[in-house]
Amino acid sequence: MKITKDMTIAEALKTFPSSRKVFKKRIPECLTCGGAQAESIQRGATMHGIDPDMLIEELNRTAKPSKKK
């Protein structure tokens, strides 16, 4: 499984806990925003002036899935 632009921020954080570091570095506001539950990564990136493709690439480079089932 990979992180995609249409995935919600909350889904990415839950599925790939390591993504927290990238969000904290690039768009830290998304870690505490209530909208992260329903907002796509693409929308969050665009709203904060970040290239969504660059963000997805960085997220997938560092993505490690959660070991919780």
C-alpha positions as CSV (number, residue, x, y, z in Angstrom):
1,M,0.0,0.0,0.0
2,K,1.2,3.5,-0.9
3,I,0.2,6.9,0.2
4,T,-2.0,8.7,-2.4
5,K,-3.2,12.2,-2.9
6,D,-6.8,11.3,-2.3
7,M,-6.0,9.6,1.0
8,T,-7.1,11.6,4.0
9,I,-4.4,13.1,6.2
10,A,-5.7,11.1,9.2
11,E,-5.7,7.9,7.2
12,A,-2.1,8.4,6.2
13,L,-1.1,9.1,9.8
14,K,-2.9,6.1,11.1
15,T,-1.7,3.7,8.4
16,F,1.8,5.1,8.2
17,P,2.8,6.5,11.6
18,S,6.2,7.5,10.1
19,S,4.4,10.0,7.9
20,R,4.0,12.2,11.0
21,K,7.6,13.4,10.6
22,V,6.9,14.6,7.1
23,F,3.7,16.4,8.0
24,K,5.4,18.0,11.0
25,K,8.2,19.3,8.7
26,R,6.0,20.4,5.8
27,I,2.6,21.2,7.1
28,P,2.5,21.0,10.9
29,E,-0.9,22.6,11.1
30,C,-2.4,19.4,9.7
31,L,-1.4,17.5,12.8
32,T,-3.8,19.4,15.0
33,C,-6.5,20.4,12.6
34,G,-9.9,18.8,13.0
35,G,-10.3,18.8,9.2
36,A,-7.5,16.3,8.8
37,Q,-10.1,13.5,9.4
38,A,-11.8,14.3,6.1
39,E,-9.3,16.4,4.2
40,S,-7.3,14.8,1.4
41,I,-3.5,15.1,1.4
42,Q,-3.8,17.0,-1.9
43,R,-6.2,19.6,-0.5
44,G,-4.1,20.1,2.6
45,A,-1.0,20.5,0.6
46,T,-2.6,22.9,-1.9
47,M,-4.2,25.0,0.9
48,H,-0.7,25.5,2.4
49,G,1.1,26.2,-0.8
50,I,2.9,22.9,-1.1
51,D,3.2,20.9,-4.3
52,P,1.1,17.8,-3.6
53,D,3.2,15.6,-5.9
54,M,6.4,16.5,-4.0
55,L,4.7,15.9,-0.7
56,I,3.4,12.4,-1.8
57,E,6.8,11.5,-3.1
58,E,8.4,12.4,0.2
59,L,5.7,10.7,2.3
60,N,6.1,7.5,0.3
61,R,9.9,7.6,0.6
62,T,9.6,7.6,4.4
63,A,6.4,5.5,4.7
64,K,6.5,2.5,7.1
65,P,3.2,0.9,7.7
66,S,1.8,0.5,11.2
67,K,2.4,-2.9,12.7
68,K,-1.0,-2.8,14.4
69,K,-3.7,-4.9,12.8
